[in-house]
Amino acid sequence: MTQRAELSGLLDRLAVDELVTAYAVTVDDGDWAAYRELFTRGGRADYRSAGGIEGEAGQVADWLAGQLARFAVRQHLIVNRRVRFGALEHDTGDTARVRADYLNPMRFAGGGSGAPDVECGGRYDFGLLRTPEGWRLGEVVVTERWRRTAPA
């Protein structure tokens, strides 16, 4: 592999990592316009395993806005990212798959300053596509593996 190809691969890996981080930040900050911009046209998200919906990114953003408004504090920690690049129309590197684990503590609005009211964890599966605007999400699938709520 040439140094130019290695550098290109490294830059793609950094751009993909930035997109996954931007996903977490937009959800935590409730920036639903920015959330929509992370997706390709027709991009979809599936939150059914966490009790949510599956649909087009704009529809899911609206649903998330309603569901997460009750939490004053949200913090996604997305770790153990495994990135695999694929091919689209015989060009390598036009697609990527990222599997990553997450931990998500949240505190209800009006809650105290102690431990989170709700914590959940699981895995994200991201499908990404290189577009003229850069890397974008074509799909996000959430697989919630556990949830803990604070005693009332």
Contacts in CASP RR format, 6 or more apart in sequence:
PFRMAT RR
TARGET T0000
AUTHOR 0000-0000-0000
METHOD contacts of the structure
MODEL  1
MTQRAELSGLLDRLAVDELVTAYAVTVDDGDWAAYRELFTRGGRADYRSA
GGIEGEAGQVADWLAGQLARFAVRQHLIVNRRVRFGALEHDTGDTARVRA
DYLNPMRFAGGGSGAPDVECGGRYDFGLLRTPEGWRLGEVVVTERWRRTA
PA
9 85 0 8 1.000
12 85 0 8 1.000
12 93 0 8 1.000
12 96 0 8 1.000
12 130 0 8 1.000
12 135 0 8 1.000
13 83 0 8 1.000
15 134 0 8 1.000
15 135 0 8 1.000
16 83 0 8 1.000
16 96 0 8 1.000
16 98 0 8 1.000
16 128 0 8 1.000
16 135 0 8 1.000
17 81 0 8 1.000
17 83 0 8 1.000
19 38 0 8 1.000
19 126 0 8 1.000
19 128 0 8 1.000
19 135 0 8 1.000
19 136 0 8 1.000
19 137 0 8 1.000
20 78 0 8 1.000
20 81 0 8 1.000
20 98 0 8 1.000
20 100 0 8 1.000
20 124 0 8 1.000
20 126 0 8 1.000
21 78 0 8 1.000
22 34 0 8 1.000
22 38 0 8 1.000
23 35 0 8 1.000
23 38 0 8 1.000
23 78 0 8 1.000
23 126 0 8 1.000
23 137 0 8 1.000
23 140 0 8 1.000
24 76 0 8 1.000
24 77 0 8 1.000
24 78 0 8 1.000
24 102 0 8 1.000
25 31 0 8 1.000
26 32 0 8 1.000
26 34 0 8 1.000
26 35 0 8 1.000
26 38 0 8 1.000
27 35 0 8 1.000
27 64 0 8 1.000
27 68 0 8 1.000
27 74 0 8 1.000
27 76 0 8 1.000
28 74 0 8 1.000
28 75 0 8 1.000
28 76 0 8 1.000
30 64 0 8 1.000
30 65 0 8 1.000
30 68 0 8 1.000
30 74 0 8 1.000
32 58 0 8 1.000
32 61 0 8 1.000
32 62 0 8 1.000
32 64 0 8 1.000
32 65 0 8 1.000
35 57 0 8 1.000
35 58 0 8 1.000
35 61 0 8 1.000
35 64 0 8 1.000
36 57 0 8 1.000
36 58 0 8 1.000
36 61 0 8 1.000
38 57 0 8 1.000
38 136 0 8 1.000
38 137 0 8 1.000
39 45 0 8 1.000
39 57 0 8 1.000
39 58 0 8 1.000
39 136 0 8 1.000
39 137 0 8 1.000
39 138 0 8 1.000
40 129 0 8 1.000
40 131 0 8 1.000
40 136 0 8 1.000
40 137 0 8 1.000
40 138 0 8 1.000
42 56 0 8 1.000
42 57 0 8 1.000
42 138 0 8 1.000
43 56 0 8 1.000
43 57 0 8 1.000
43 137 0 8 1.000
43 138 0 8 1.000
43 139 0 8 1.000
44 54 0 8 1.000
44 55 0 8 1.000
44 56 0 8 1.000
44 57 0 8 1.000
44 60 0 8 1.000
44 138 0 8 1.000
44 139 0 8 1.000
44 140 0 8 1.000
45 54 0 8 1.000
45 55 0 8 1.000
45 57 0 8 1.000
45 60 0 8 1.000
45 137 0 8 1.000
45 139 0 8 1.000
45 140 0 8 1.000
45 141 0 8 1.000
45 142 0 8 1.000
46 54 0 8 1.000
46 55 0 8 1.000
46 139 0 8 1.000
46 140 0 8 1.000
46 141 0 8 1.000
46 142 0 8 1.000
47 53 0 8 1.000
47 54 0 8 1.000
47 60 0 8 1.000
47 63 0 8 1.000
47 64 0 8 1.000
47 142 0 8 1.000
48 54 0 8 1.000
49 142 0 8 1.000
49 143 0 8 1.000
49 144 0 8 1.000
50 120 0 8 1.000
50 142 0 8 1.000
50 144 0 8 1.000
50 147 0 8 1.000
51 144 0 8 1.000
52 63 0 8 1.000
52 67 0 8 1.000
53 59 0 8 1.000
53 60 0 8 1.000
53 63 0 8 1.000
54 60 0 8 1.000
57 137 0 8 1.000
68 74 0 8 1.000
68 106 0 8 1.000
69 109 0 8 1.000
70 108 0 8 1.000
70 109 0 8 1.000
71 106 0 8 1.000
71 107 0 8 1.000
71 108 0 8 1.000
71 109 0 8 1.000
71 117 0 8 1.000
71 118 0 8 1.000
72 107 0 8 1.000
72 108 0 8 1.000
72 109 0 8 1.000
72 110 0 8 1.000
72 111 0 8 1.000
73 105 0 8 1.000
73 106 0 8 1.000
73 107 0 8 1.000
73 116 0 8 1.000
74 104 0 8 1.000
74 106 0 8 1.000
75 104 0 8 1.000
75 105 0 8 1.000
75 106 0 8 1.000
76 102 0 8 1.000
76 103 0 8 1.000
76 104 0 8 1.000
77 102 0 8 1.000
77 103 0 8 1.000
77 104 0 8 1.000
78 100 0 8 1.000
78 101 0 8 1.000
78 102 0 8 1.000
78 124 0 8 1.000
79 100 0 8 1.000
79 101 0 8 1.000
79 102 0 8 1.000
79 103 0 8 1.000
80 100 0 8 1.000
80 101 0 8 1.000
81 98 0 8 1.000
81 99 0 8 1.000
81 100 0 8 1.000
82 98 0 8 1.000
82 99 0 8 1.000
82 100 0 8 1.000
83 96 0 8 1.000
83 97 0 8 1.000
83 98 0 8 1.000
84 96 0 8 1.000
84 97 0 8 1.000
84 98 0 8 1.000
85 92 0 8 1.000
85 93 0 8 1.000
85 95 0 8 1.000
85 96 0 8 1.000
86 92 0 8 1.000
86 93 0 8 1.000
86 94 0 8 1.000
86 95 0 8 1.000
86 96 0 8 1.000
86 97 0 8 1.000
87 93 0 8 1.000
87 94 0 8 1.000
87 95 0 8 1.000
88 94 0 8 1.000
88 95 0 8 1.000
88 129 0 8 1.000
88 130 0 8 1.000
93 130 0 8 1.000
94 129 0 8 1.000
94 130 0 8 1.000
95 127 0 8 1.000
95 128 0 8 1.000
95 129 0 8 1.000
95 130 0 8 1.000
96 126 0 8 1.000
96 127 0 8 1.000
96 128 0 8 1.000
96 130 0 8 1.000
96 135 0 8 1.000
97 125 0 8 1.000
97 126 0 8 1.000
97 127 0 8 1.000
97 128 0 8 1.000
98 124 0 8 1.000
98 125 0 8 1.000
98 126 0 8 1.000
98 127 0 8 1.000
98 128 0 8 1.000
99 123 0 8 1.000
99 124 0 8 1.000
99 125 0 8 1.000
99 126 0 8 1.000
100 123 0 8 1.000
100 124 0 8 1.000
100 126 0 8 1.000
101 121 0 8 1.000
101 122 0 8 1.000
101 123 0 8 1.000
101 124 0 8 1.000
102 121 0 8 1.000
102 122 0 8 1.000
102 123 0 8 1.000
102 124 0 8 1.000
103 119 0 8 1.000
103 120 0 8 1.000
103 121 0 8 1.000
103 122 0 8 1.000
104 119 0 8 1.000
104 120 0 8 1.000
104 121 0 8 1.000
105 116 0 8 1.000
105 118 0 8 1.000
105 119 0 8 1.000
106 116 0 8 1.000
106 117 0 8 1.000
106 118 0 8 1.000
106 119 0 8 1.000
107 114 0 8 1.000
107 116 0 8 1.000
107 117 0 8 1.000
108 117 0 8 1.000
108 118 0 8 1.000
111 117 0 8 1.000
115 150 0 8 1.000
116 150 0 8 1.000
117 149 0 8 1.000
117 150 0 8 1.000
118 147 0 8 1.000
118 148 0 8 1.000
118 149 0 8 1.000
118 150 0 8 1.000
119 147 0 8 1.000
119 148 0 8 1.000
120 144 0 8 1.000
120 146 0 8 1.000
120 147 0 8 1.000
120 148 0 8 1.000
121 144 0 8 1.000
121 145 0 8 1.000
121 146 0 8 1.000
121 147 0 8 1.000
122 142 0 8 1.000
122 143 0 8 1.000
122 144 0 8 1.000
122 145 0 8 1.000
122 146 0 8 1.000
123 142 0 8 1.000
123 143 0 8 1.000
123 145 0 8 1.000
124 140 0 8 1.000
124 141 0 8 1.000
124 142 0 8 1.000
124 143 0 8 1.000
125 139 0 8 1.000
125 140 0 8 1.000
125 141 0 8 1.000
125 143 0 8 1.000
126 137 0 8 1.000
126 139 0 8 1.000
126 140 0 8 1.000
127 137 0 8 1.000
127 138 0 8 1.000
127 139 0 8 1.000
127 140 0 8 1.000
128 135 0 8 1.000
128 136 0 8 1.000
128 137 0 8 1.000
128 138 0 8 1.000
129 135 0 8 1.000
129 136 0 8 1.000
129 137 0 8 1.000
129 138 0 8 1.000
END
